[in-house]
């Protein structure tokens, strides 16, 4: 399931185009999000996937979305040595 922001739009982005200060930020409706039958107002396990582009390899980061003002998640792909 793709995470949706507080407007119900899929959270996705291109770091080259959408990042501000190397961050992609979005508002999340912690208390009302029920996509895929999940319970609103509870912590949710999430995954960030960074796709490889020939320079950077794919990277995956697992984290928990909790009720807090800011949840900072870092997903730093290694250099793709097969390019």
ROKOL-74092 format. One line per field, with one value per residue (C-alpha): residue in one letter; x, y, z. Coordinates in Angstrom, 1 decimal. Layout:
<rs>
residuo [A,...]
u [X,...]
v [Y,...]
w [Z,...]
</rs>
This chain:
<rs>
residuo [X,X,X,X,X,X,X,X,X,X,X,X,X,X,X,X,X,X,X,X,X,X,X,X,X,X,X,X,X,X,X,X,X,X,X,X,X,X,X,X,X,X,X,X,X,X,X,X,X,X,X,X,X,X,X,X,X,X,X,X,X,X,X,X,X,X,X,X,X,X,X,X,X,X,X,X,X,X,X,X,X,X,X]
u [0.0,1.3,1.2,-1.2,-0.7,-3.3,-5.0,-5.4,-2.6,0.1,3.4,6.1,8.7,11.9,14.7,16.2,12.9,10.9,13.3,13.9,17.1,17.5,14.2,10.8,8.2,4.5,1.6,0.2,-3.2,-2.2,-5.6,-7.8,-5.7,-7.4,-6.2,-6.0,-8.2,-5.5,-6.7,-6.6,-4.6,-2.1,1.6,2.2,5.2,6.3,9.0,10.9,12.2,14.8,15.1,18.5,19.3,22.6,24.6,22.9,21.9,18.5,18.0,15.3,14.6,12.0,10.5,7.4,5.1,4.0,2.1,4.7,5.2,8.1,9.2,12.7,13.6,16.9,17.3,20.8,21.6,25.2,27.0,26.0,29.3,27.8,27.0]
v [0.0,3.5,6.0,8.9,12.5,14.4,15.3,11.6,11.8,9.1,10.2,9.9,12.2,12.6,13.8,15.7,17.6,17.5,17.7,20.9,20.8,17.1,16.3,15.3,16.5,15.7,16.1,12.8,12.4,10.2,10.3,9.7,7.5,4.2,3.1,-0.7,-1.2,0.0,1.5,5.3,6.8,4.0,3.8,2.2,0.4,2.0,1.6,4.2,2.9,4.8,3.6,3.3,5.6,4.3,6.5,5.5,2.0,1.1,1.6,0.6,2.0,0.8,3.1,3.6,6.5,7.8,10.7,13.3,16.7,15.5,12.0,12.2,9.3,8.9,6.6,7.1,4.8,3.7,4.5,2.1,0.4,-1.5,1.5]
w [0.0,-0.8,2.0,1.4,2.6,4.5,1.2,0.2,-2.5,-2.8,-1.2,-3.8,-5.2,-7.2,-5.0,-7.9,-8.5,-5.4,-2.5,-0.5,1.4,0.4,2.1,0.7,3.3,3.6,6.0,7.3,8.9,11.8,13.5,10.4,8.0,7.5,4.0,3.5,6.6,9.0,12.3,12.6,15.5,15.8,14.9,11.4,10.0,6.8,4.1,2.1,-1.2,-3.2,-6.8,-8.4,-11.3,-12.6,-10.2,-6.9,-6.1,-4.7,-1.0,1.5,4.9,7.4,10.0,12.2,11.6,15.0,16.4,16.5,14.9,12.8,11.8,10.2,8.0,6.2,3.2,1.7,-1.2,-1.8,-5.1,-7.9,-8.8,-11.7,-13.8]
</rs>
